[in-house]
């Protein structure tokens, strides 16, 4: 990579504070910083602390001279606990923290006022929900903005189809459209209201769109989205996967104790279970999962954490969950933050039961691990369909039509056995491994993702 003078091009990253969004843009920061381009990340004080606490791996090896955090305090916001009994699983309890990030508009202007006069060009990459914060970017003649869409290309394409009412283009798409999960119950009413409140006329100040998507995985849907973008004279960049694809054990972090257990297990024998940072599961459902895992007689690691609060450092009463006695004979239950990519990359891990958030989905695909799909909210039902119906590297625990039903221990047991101990699961594991290998090859020199990232950097440093 050719070195770029720091005074020439500066990149300003404006992430949305939800962990899944924050994580993707921090990993993109790492990729762009590798081209010797200075990066400035602007966020709230509490979410900067959250980001630094949780990010793993290659991030730690970056020079602190390359990536700069600018964190700003915001007015106090409520940080209520999640509701594990809520009928709609969208994390409405996080909305006060989301709204707090909208106070970054003036700090963003102040930061650009400092950076812009000293730079040839300022490149702003912002999460699509942060449009209100970056809407003044047009006031700076040497600044250009790129919107980051955090969804899969598959989900993004179908959202666009529904918004425009355009017909799909071929028979395969028509077939998928008939099976497409409903948008009903993906968002709470106040969640939708918040999303609508962030809608600004971004095309007035945006030069293109960036996706955490890979042409090896979603080439057809990226092509379809590009056709839509070209009609609007916008450029689309598929730069994924953002997450590290080569896992290195960083000596600066204490190794998690779960790896002592994991390394004693047979190859592809362990099911990793995690439902992300925003899902809160009822006590009744937790009992059914526990019994199902126990009856399956398969080894497992289950990350059983409560969903994040708006401020994860806000101390309060911790929910206590009682699990069946003797339940952990075949596995581990972990209640703290874990290095998920490292777990998925471990040769003993053979499956992933997941909510199908796009970070988790992309990490699982990248590491070649098949999934037991259990979507909870937002874009997750469509990510689950991509994995099960299109890529065929996963199977459902519960599809979206059954979202209001309790999943019994018998169903959990059956899915775990199918994924981990059947010919069907073994074939799925082979497909997942082959896809993961192709994705990992896409990010090295000459690979399709690497060439697209090179092209993006060449474009913004022109």
PAFI-314427 format. One line per 2 residues: their letters; for each residue z, x, y of C-alpha. Coordinates in Angstrom, 3 decimals, m for minus. Each point is the difference from the previous one (the first is absolute). Last residue first. Example, Ala and Ser with C-alpha at 12.3 -4.5 7.8 and 13.67 -1.06 7.14 Angstrom:
2
sa> 7.140/13.670/m1.060 | 0.660/m1.370/m3.440
//
This chain:
462
xx> m5.951/m7.584/10.912 | 3.694/0.215/m0.987
xx> 0.318/m3.737/m0.795 | m3.248/m0.038/m1.982
xx> 0.594/3.284/m1.832 | 3.430/m1.260/m1.045
xx> m1.541/m3.220/m1.306 | m2.752/1.884/m1.823
xx> 2.499/2.356/m1.676 | 2.010/m3.067/m1.076
xx> m3.167/m1.548/m1.413 | m0.921/3.218/m1.806
xx> 3.510/0.244/m1.478 | m0.190/m3.602/m1.179
xx> m3.384/0.482/m1.696 | 0.935/3.263/m1.709
xx> m1.757/3.223/1.002 | 3.259/1.852/0.628
xx> 2.855/m1.902/m1.645 | 0.981/m3.594/0.844
xx> m2.445/m1.809/m2.309 | 1.179/1.958/m3.055
xx> 3.366/m1.765/0.205 | m1.748/m3.373/0.082
xx> m2.157/0.848/m3.032 | 3.076/1.129/m1.960
xx> 1.870/m3.168/0.940 | m2.914/m2.130/m1.197
xx> m0.062/1.779/m3.365 | 3.787/m0.285/m0.391
xx> m0.067/m3.713/0.885 | m2.774/m0.677/m2.513
xx> 1.917/1.906/m2.704 | 3.228/m1.845/0.824
xx> m1.806/m3.326/m0.247 | m1.264/0.943/m3.451
xx> 3.566/0.903/m0.995 | 1.333/m3.273/1.358
xx> m2.460/m2.025/m2.080 | 0.791/2.127/m3.070
xx> 3.653/m0.932/0.446 | 3.318/1.653/0.858
xx> 0.390/0.534/3.749 | m2.073/m2.684/1.705
xx> 0.176/m2.665/m2.689 | 3.675/0.711/m0.745
xx> 0.897/m0.206/3.688 | m1.969/m3.222/0.402
xx> 1.717/m1.633/m2.969 | 3.510/1.038/1.034
xx> m0.501/m1.275/3.538 | m1.332/m3.323/m1.325
xx> 2.952/m0.370/m2.380 | 2.441/0.961/2.764
xx> m1.278/m3.001/1.946 | m1.868/0.151/3.290
xx> 1.520/m2.644/2.272 | m2.776/m2.124/1.479
xx> m1.007/m0.349/3.654 | m2.689/2.689/m0.199
xx> m1.735/m1.465/m3.051 | m3.440/m0.396/1.668
xx> 0.416/3.531/1.365 | m0.061/1.717/m3.379
xx> 3.166/1.013/m1.817 | 0.355/3.056/m2.204
xx> m3.693/0.586/0.485 | m2.012/2.774/m1.612
xx> m1.232/3.321/1.334 | m2.804/2.554/0.123
xx> m2.838/m2.528/m0.246 | m1.505/1.251/3.278
xx> m1.323/m3.399/1.071 | 2.220/m2.631/m1.660
xx> 3.375/1.727/m0.491 | 0.145/2.591/2.789
xx> m2.059/m1.867/2.591 | 1.822/m3.224/m0.866
xx> 3.357/1.676/0.559 | m1.196/1.292/3.375
xx> m0.921/m3.578/0.817 | 3.453/m1.339/m0.902
xx> 1.610/2.918/1.913 | m1.666/m0.635/3.360
xx> 3.085/m1.742/1.437 | 2.542/m1.089/m2.639
xx> 1.574/0.568/m3.472 | m2.620/1.297/m2.441
xx> 1.152/0.795/m3.577 | m2.635/2.255/m1.577
xx> 0.778/2.060/m3.099 | m1.894/3.136/0.928
xx> m1.958/2.819/m1.635 | 0.775/3.608/1.075
xx> m2.812/2.403/0.930 | 1.915/1.879/2.708
xx> m2.384/m1.119/2.741 | m0.017/m3.588/m1.279
xx> 3.814/m0.114/m0.010 | 0.233/1.560/3.471
xx> m2.614/m2.425/1.343 | 1.801/m3.001/m1.452
xx> 3.383/1.144/1.277 | m1.302/0.534/3.518
xx> m2.022/m3.251/m0.158 | 2.940/m2.163/m1.001
xx> m0.619/m1.074/m3.576 | 3.453/m1.498/m0.711
xx> 0.267/2.482/m2.851 | 0.640/0.605/m3.684
xx> m1.402/3.517/m0.514 | m1.131/1.468/m3.308
xx> m0.180/3.205/m2.044 | 2.423/2.373/1.725
xx> 0.856/2.961/m2.268 | m2.785/2.138/1.510
xx> 1.620/m0.180/3.470 | m2.430/m0.970/2.762
xx> 1.490/m3.495/0.370 | 3.501/1.463/0.363
xx> m1.190/2.596/2.524 | m1.770/m2.665/2.031
xx> 3.143/m2.149/0.033 | 2.381/2.606/1.397
xx> 3.152/m2.175/m0.225 | 2.216/m1.799/2.523
xx> 3.270/m1.188/m1.528 | 1.040/m2.670/m2.513
xx> m1.331/1.475/m3.239 | 0.180/m1.821/m3.343
xx> m0.855/2.315/m2.873 | m1.373/m0.599/m3.479
xx> 0.247/m1.011/m3.623 | 3.780/m0.317/m0.271
xx> 0.176/m1.361/3.546 | 0.785/m3.607/m0.926
xx> 3.188/0.790/m1.871 | 1.757/m2.742/1.916
xx> m2.336/m2.343/1.868 | m0.456/0.728/3.732
xx> 2.291/m1.092/2.806 | m1.472/0.345/3.479
xx> 2.134/0.781/3.032 | m1.541/m0.538/3.432
xx> 1.157/2.597/2.486 | 1.990/m1.212/3.007
xx> m1.020/1.731/3.171 | m1.193/3.287/1.385
xx> m3.016/0.010/2.282 | m1.889/3.129/m1.042
xx> m2.884/m1.994/m1.480 | m0.550/m1.680/3.354
xx> m2.180/m3.052/m0.608 | 1.700/m0.286/m3.382
xx> m1.832/1.311/m3.010 | m0.185/m1.978/m3.226
xx> 2.850/0.492/m2.464 | m0.522/2.777/m2.466
xx> m0.540/m0.148/m3.759 | m2.298/2.910/m0.763
xx> m0.514/m0.548/m3.723 | m0.861/2.973/m2.203
xx> m1.080/m1.095/m3.467 | m0.167/0.772/m3.728
xx> m1.346/m2.812/m2.165 | 2.141/m2.131/m2.333
xx> m1.714/m3.130/1.363 | 3.247/m1.936/m0.432
xx> 1.803/2.149/2.597 | m2.816/m0.214/2.527
xx> m0.125/m3.776/m0.394 | 3.773/m0.310/0.294
xx> 0.006/2.026/3.225 | m2.942/m1.908/1.457
xx> 1.682/m3.322/m0.805 | 3.268/1.133/1.582
xx> m1.831/1.134/3.150 | m1.666/m3.413/0.225
xx> 3.373/m1.770/0.017 | 1.443/2.400/2.564
xx> m2.883/m0.786/2.324 | m2.475/2.717/1.003
xx> m0.374/1.509/3.482 | m3.380/1.551/0.706
xx> m0.594/2.068/3.150 | 0.448/3.612/m1.146
xx> m2.014/0.004/m3.201 | 0.162/m1.922/m3.266
xx> 0.738/2.883/m2.367 | m0.158/0.381/m3.775
xx> m1.228/3.219/m1.664 | m0.794/m0.483/m3.692
xx> 0.573/3.152/m2.054 | m1.875/1.028/m3.173
xx> m3.150/1.613/1.421 | 1.034/3.422/m1.383
xx> 3.340/m0.006/m1.872 | 3.285/0.047/1.905
xx> 2.305/2.960/0.635 | m1.695/0.787/3.322
xx> 0.906/m3.434/1.330 | 3.737/0.523/m0.514
xx> 0.220/3.196/2.054 | m2.534/m1.567/2.375
xx> 2.474/m2.808/0.821 | 2.305/2.559/1.658
xx> m2.212/0.204/3.076 | m0.905/3.572/0.958
xx> 1.775/1.164/3.129 | m2.532/0.425/2.734
xx> m0.931/3.320/1.651 | m1.439/1.282/m3.295
xx> m2.875/m2.452/0.244 | m1.328/m1.013/m3.389
xx> m3.759/m0.272/0.355 | m2.000/m3.103/m0.786
xx> m3.762/0.292/0.341 | m1.390/m3.356/1.139
xx> 2.015/m0.233/3.214 | m0.218/m3.519/1.511
xx> m2.836/m0.712/2.446 | m2.360/m1.112/m2.747
xx> m1.963/m0.785/1.964 | m2.283/0.876/2.924
xx> m2.342/m3.005/0.091 | m1.353/0.180/3.577
xx> m1.668/m3.016/1.611 | m2.105/0.269/3.164
xx> m0.339/m2.900/2.436 | m3.205/m1.327/1.547
xx> 1.134/m3.588/m0.750 | m2.807/m0.474/m2.539
xx> 0.836/3.458/m1.307 | 3.558/m1.118/m0.737
xx> m1.179/m2.890/m2.195 | m2.372/2.245/m1.966
xx> 2.779/2.559/m0.320 | 2.246/m2.669/m1.514
xx> m2.571/m0.647/m2.738 | m0.345/3.722/m0.712
xx> 3.798/0.374/m0.193 | 0.068/m2.939/m2.410
xx> m2.576/1.574/m2.320 | 1.626/3.445/0.110
xx> 3.472/m1.257/m0.893 | 1.493/2.562/m2.388
xx> m2.333/3.020/0.271 | m0.681/m0.954/3.619
xx> 3.666/0.538/0.822 | 2.068/m2.167/2.307
xx> 2.794/0.718/2.472 | m2.313/m1.499/2.615
xx> m0.894/1.141/3.513 | m1.801/m2.250/2.494
xx> m2.212/0.916/2.945 | m0.376/0.698/3.712
xx> 2.732/m2.320/1.261 | 0.573/m0.986/3.639
xx> m1.811/m3.313/0.407 | m0.040/m0.483/m3.776
xx> 3.795/m0.451/0.104 | m0.088/m3.398/1.670
xx> 3.711/m0.455/m0.709 | 1.720/m1.664/m2.947
xx> 3.642/1.091/m0.117 | 1.317/m3.547/0.539
xx> m2.057/m1.209/m2.963 | 1.917/2.359/m2.292
xx> 3.322/m1.244/1.392 | m0.954/m3.634/m0.474
xx> m1.107/0.711/m3.551 | 3.378/1.553/m0.793
xx> 1.790/m2.901/1.692 | m1.784/m2.429/m2.300
xx> 0.633/2.149/m3.081 | m2.890/1.934/m1.434
xx> m1.622/0.190/m3.437 | 1.195/m3.558/m0.683
xx> m3.579/m1.364/m0.051 | m2.672/2.678/0.305
xx> m1.452/m1.190/m3.293 | m0.904/2.557/m2.616
xx> m3.750/0.545/m0.472 | m1.290/m1.452/m3.277
xx> m2.931/m1.920/1.505 | m0.693/2.864/2.403
xx> m0.205/2.421/m2.917 | m2.827/m2.015/m1.569
xx> m1.847/m0.213/3.328 | 0.403/3.745/0.416
xx> m1.527/0.625/m3.420 | m2.867/m2.371/0.768
xx> m1.021/1.731/3.216 | 0.420/0.074/3.798
xx> 3.082/m2.033/0.746 | m0.485/m2.826/2.544
xx> 1.213/0.465/3.582 | 2.925/m2.096/1.178
xx> 0.916/2.605/2.621 | 3.775/0.119/m0.503
xx> m0.176/m0.682/m3.738 | m2.565/2.738/m0.552
xx> 2.002/2.411/2.129 | 3.142/m0.593/m2.052
xx> m2.135/0.486/m3.118 | m1.312/3.351/1.200
xx> 3.427/1.220/1.084 | 1.514/m0.816/m3.403
xx> m2.679/1.972/m1.842 | 0.025/2.837/2.552
xx> 3.710/0.370/m0.724 | 2.327/m0.801/2.860
xx> 1.549/2.288/2.664 | m2.723/m0.470/2.612
xx> 0.137/2.917/2.438 | m1.671/m0.556/3.356
xx> m1.688/2.953/1.645 | 0.398/0.729/3.711
xx> m1.775/2.247/2.484 | 1.586/1.854/2.912
xx> m1.787/2.177/2.602 | m0.339/m2.762/2.602
xx> 3.649/m1.140/m0.264 | 0.411/m3.589/1.172
xx> m1.695/m1.206/m3.181 | 3.149/0.942/m1.929
xx> 1.890/m2.812/1.755 | m0.076/m2.258/m3.077
xx> 1.972/2.542/m2.064 | 3.284/m1.917/m0.360
xx> m1.549/m3.475/m0.263 | m2.364/1.266/m2.736
xx> 2.895/1.209/m2.170 | m0.666/m2.440/m2.868
xx> m3.347/1.718/m0.695 | 1.810/3.298/m0.554
xx> m1.098/2.551/2.575 | m2.016/3.197/m0.017
xx> m0.416/1.360/3.543 | m2.313/2.970/0.511
xx> 0.612/1.812/3.292 | m2.927/2.125/1.158
xx> m0.451/3.168/2.073 | 3.746/0.238/0.389
xx> 2.497/1.022/2.705 | m0.545/m3.032/2.261
xx> 0.322/m2.371/m3.012 | 3.300/1.211/m1.474
xx> 2.442/m0.925/2.765 | m1.545/m3.324/1.017
xx> m0.518/m0.685/m3.703 | 3.756/0.268/m0.559
xx> 0.816/m2.229/2.982 | m2.467/m2.659/m1.165
xx> 1.543/0.055/m3.490 | 3.517/m0.147/1.467
xx> m1.131/m3.094/1.961 | m1.362/m1.820/m3.059
xx> 2.838/1.041/m2.335 | 1.947/m3.234/0.556
xx> m2.219/m1.632/m2.648 | 1.984/1.992/m2.567
xx> 2.991/m2.288/0.518 | m2.080/m2.941/m1.214
xx> m0.336/1.585/m3.435 | 3.773/0.587/m0.130
xx> 0.622/m3.679/0.812 | m2.605/m0.953/m2.666
xx> 1.763/1.838/m2.840 | 1.995/m3.039/m1.209
xx> m3.316/m1.786/m0.512 | m0.743/2.222/m2.989
xx> m2.783/m2.103/m1.635 | 1.486/m1.233/m3.292
xx> m0.551/m3.709/0.551 | 2.508/m2.086/m1.998
xx> 2.895/2.048/1.400 | 2.753/0.583/m2.592
xx> 0.285/3.773/0.521 | 0.496/m0.464/3.759
xx> m0.202/3.353/1.752 | 2.958/1.278/2.038
xx> m0.006/m0.449/3.788 | m0.900/2.820/2.403
xx> 0.110/m1.612/3.445 | m1.681/2.019/2.776
xx> 1.438/2.333/2.617 | m2.509/0.890/2.708
xx> m2.249/2.912/m0.939 | 0.697/3.721/m0.181
xx> m3.047/2.243/0.060 | m1.294/2.489/m2.534
xx> m2.659/2.587/0.642 | m0.587/1.929/m3.211
xx> m2.160/3.135/0.159 | m2.223/1.248/m2.798
xx> m1.632/3.442/0.264 | 2.798/2.296/1.206
xx> 2.332/m1.426/m2.653 | m2.261/1.779/m2.464
xx> m0.690/m2.146/m2.998 | 1.644/0.910/m3.316
xx> 2.349/m2.975/0.119 | m2.828/m2.539/0.092
xx> m1.388/1.353/m3.280 | 2.772/m1.613/m2.021
xx> 2.114/m2.858/1.215 | 0.407/m2.485/2.848
xx> 3.197/m1.989/m0.008 | 2.457/1.451/2.472
xx> m2.633/1.078/2.522 | m1.524/m3.477/0.081
xx> 3.341/m1.787/0.341 | 1.048/2.273/2.875
xx> m3.254/m0.725/1.772 | 0.610/m3.683/m0.750
xx> 3.405/m0.010/1.702 | m1.266/1.786/3.117
xx> m3.052/m2.195/0.414 | m3.489/1.412/m0.528
xx> m2.537/2.437/1.425 | m1.553/2.645/m2.240
xx> m1.758/2.898/1.783 | m2.363/2.104/m2.101
xx> m1.470/3.388/0.906 | m3.284/0.746/m1.786
xx> 0.090/3.026/m2.280 | m2.296/m1.701/m2.562
xx> 3.028/m0.443/m2.311 | 1.488/m2.160/2.774
xx> m2.566/m2.667/m0.887 | 1.259/m0.306/m3.586
xx> 3.701/0.050/0.968 | m0.544/m2.653/2.659
xx> m1.719/m2.140/m2.643 | 3.199/0.284/m2.060
xx> 2.021/m1.174/2.990 | m2.486/m2.842/0.522
xx> 0.461/m1.273/m3.549 | 3.802/0.233/m0.038
xx> 0.464/m1.929/3.228 | m2.031/m2.944/m1.295
xx> 1.937/m0.319/m3.271 | 3.320/0.705/1.751
xx> m0.421/m2.677/2.678 | 0.040/1.760/3.418
xx> m3.670/m0.391/0.979 | m1.436/3.448/0.615
xx> m1.402/1.402/3.282 | m1.519/3.435/m0.701
xx> m1.189/2.085/2.972 | m2.598/2.649/m0.829
xx> m0.690/2.886/2.396 | m3.335/1.760/0.378
xx> m0.907/2.983/2.223 | 3.274/1.622/1.078
xx> 1.049/0.603/m3.587 | m3.084/2.065/m0.641
xx> m1.584/m1.074/m3.249 | m0.005/2.247/m3.052
xx> m2.923/m0.459/m2.339 | 0.912/m1.327/m3.416
//
